[in-house]
């Protein structure tokens, strides 16, 4: 039987694949927009918070945009996804 660390790693690997699939859909839609209408491959992300100076990040390649999106989604969703997948796995094990 696998250890809990191996199971957690396997669940995190599945989560990473799921996040990558979400980002892939978004990137494909960007490709479609660019092919249809043209435009730049440069993407600027702007953060404005009340009272703070505007912050900009310019990404020169889609690879960098893809990486940033995956990191953002992972930071915001990985923990809750892991909790839910763990509960689902435990529920399946109790059925057996």
Long-range contacts (C-beta under 8 A, 24 or more apart in sequence): 7-89, 8-82, 8-86, 11-82, 11-85, 11-86, 11-89, 12-78, 12-82, 14-85, 15-74, 15-78, 15-81, 15-82, 15-85, 16-74, 18-81, 19-70, 19-73, 19-74, 19-77, 19-78, 20-70, 22-73, 23-66, 23-69, 23-70, 23-73, 26-69, 27-62, 27-65, 27-66, 30-62, 30-65, 31-62
